[in-house]
Amino acid sequence: MKYTHLVLFDIDGTLVQCGPTPKRVFKQALLDVFGTAGPIDGWIFDGKTDPMIVRELMAEAGVPCNDELVKKALDIYAQGIKRELPREANKKIYPGVINLLEELAK
């Protein structure tokens, strides 16, 4: 019998350190779509999906939010990450991550 497993990770802070770039780019994406980023500066992102974070921040800001707007914000975020993260000086892959991923791929 063959078993298939799915292994999920919270990437930033677990597998890699990306510095301040992701939060800065996330904030800008929210500003672009909603006109506010809500209380993002003190918000805890840990253990949450990106769509969940968008919805929570907009709820706290009292701003209407739907799936289409969440997708738009996250698309802008993804484009910004592709553009900005390569320039981040404080990014690093944590020790053992590459070996772990290679083993999981097997």
C-alpha positions as CSV (number, residue, x, y, z in Angstrom):
1,M,0.0,0.0,0.0
2,K,1.3,3.4,-1.0
3,Y,0.8,6.3,1.4
4,T,0.7,10.0,0.4
5,H,1.4,12.6,2.9
6,L,0.9,16.4,2.9
7,V,3.3,18.4,4.9
8,L,2.5,22.1,5.4
9,F,4.8,24.8,6.8
10,D,4.4,28.4,7.9
11,I,7.3,29.6,5.7
12,D,8.5,32.9,7.0
13,G,9.9,32.4,10.4
14,T,9.8,28.6,10.2
15,L,11.8,27.8,7.1
16,V,13.3,31.1,6.2
17,Q,13.7,34.6,7.6
18,C,12.6,37.3,5.1
19,G,13.3,40.4,7.1
20,P,10.8,43.3,7.0
21,T,10.0,43.0,3.3
22,P,6.9,40.7,3.5
23,K,5.0,42.8,6.0
24,R,5.9,46.1,4.2
25,V,4.7,44.6,0.9
26,F,1.6,43.1,2.5
27,K,0.7,46.5,4.0
28,Q,1.1,48.3,0.6
29,A,-1.1,45.7,-1.1
30,L,-3.9,46.3,1.5
31,L,-3.5,50.1,1.1
32,D,-3.7,49.7,-2.7
33,V,-6.9,47.6,-2.6
34,F,-8.7,48.8,0.6
35,G,-7.3,52.3,1.2
36,T,-6.2,51.1,4.7
37,A,-4.1,48.3,6.1
38,G,-6.0,48.4,9.4
39,P,-4.0,47.8,12.6
40,I,-1.3,45.9,10.7
41,D,1.7,47.3,12.6
42,G,0.8,45.5,15.8
43,W,-0.9,42.5,14.1
44,I,0.3,39.0,14.8
45,F,0.5,37.0,11.6
46,D,1.7,33.7,13.2
47,G,-0.2,30.6,12.4
48,K,-2.6,32.3,10.0
49,T,-3.1,32.1,6.3
50,D,-2.7,35.2,4.2
51,P,-6.5,35.4,3.3
52,M,-7.3,35.1,7.0
53,I,-5.0,37.9,7.8
54,V,-6.5,40.2,5.2
55,R,-10.1,39.4,6.4
56,E,-9.1,40.0,10.1
57,L,-7.4,43.3,9.4
58,M,-10.2,44.6,7.3
59,A,-12.8,43.5,9.9
60,E,-10.8,45.4,12.6
61,A,-10.7,48.5,10.3
62,G,-14.5,48.2,9.6
63,V,-13.9,47.9,5.9
64,P,-16.1,45.6,3.7
65,C,-14.1,42.7,2.4
66,N,-15.1,39.9,-0.1
67,D,-13.2,37.0,-1.8
68,E,-12.6,39.1,-4.9
69,L,-10.9,41.9,-3.0
70,V,-8.9,39.4,-0.9
71,K,-7.7,37.8,-4.1
72,K,-6.8,41.2,-5.6
73,A,-4.8,42.2,-2.5
74,L,-3.0,38.9,-2.4
75,D,-2.2,39.0,-6.1
76,I,-0.6,42.5,-5.6
77,Y,1.2,41.1,-2.6
78,A,2.6,38.2,-4.6
79,Q,3.8,40.5,-7.4
80,G,5.4,42.8,-4.8
81,I,7.2,39.9,-3.1
82,K,8.6,38.7,-6.4
83,R,9.9,42.1,-7.1
84,E,11.1,43.2,-3.6
85,L,12.3,40.0,-1.8
86,P,15.4,39.4,-3.9
87,R,16.6,42.8,-2.7
88,E,16.1,42.1,1.0
89,A,19.5,42.0,2.7
90,N,18.2,40.2,5.9
91,K,16.9,37.1,4.3
92,K,18.2,33.6,5.1
93,I,17.3,30.0,5.0
94,Y,17.4,28.3,8.4
95,P,19.9,25.5,9.0
96,G,18.6,22.0,8.0
97,V,15.8,23.3,5.9
98,I,17.3,22.3,2.5
99,N,18.1,18.8,3.8
100,L,14.6,18.5,5.3
101,L,12.9,19.5,2.0
102,E,15.1,17.1,0.0
103,E,14.1,14.2,2.4
104,L,10.4,15.1,2.2
105,A,10.6,15.2,-1.6
106,K,11.7,11.5,-1.6
